[in-house]
């Protein structure tokens, strides 16, 4: 999903898209 130029993924737990570099730094 692209939002405001970011290619974001949807976090399966929280259910919202975040930038990939933020996702990779977040604990699973």
C-alpha positions in Angstrom: 0.0 0.0 0.0 1.3 3.4 -0.9 0.4 6.4 1.4 1.8 9.9 0.8 4.7 8.4 -1.2 5.6 5.8 1.4 5.5 2.2 0.4 4.0 0.9 3.7 3.1 -2.5 5.0 0.1 -3.3 7.3 1.2 -4.5 10.7 -0.7 -7.8 11.3 -1.1 -7.1 15.1 -2.1 -3.5 15.1 -3.6 -3.3 11.7 -2.2 0.0 10.4 0.5 0.8 7.9 3.8 2.2 8.9 7.0 3.1 7.0 9.2 0.0 6.4 12.2 1.4 8.4 9.9 2.0 11.4 8.5 -1.5 11.1 11.9 -3.1 11.0 12.9 -1.3 14.2 9.7 -2.2 16.0 9.6 -5.4 18.2 7.3 -8.0 16.8 
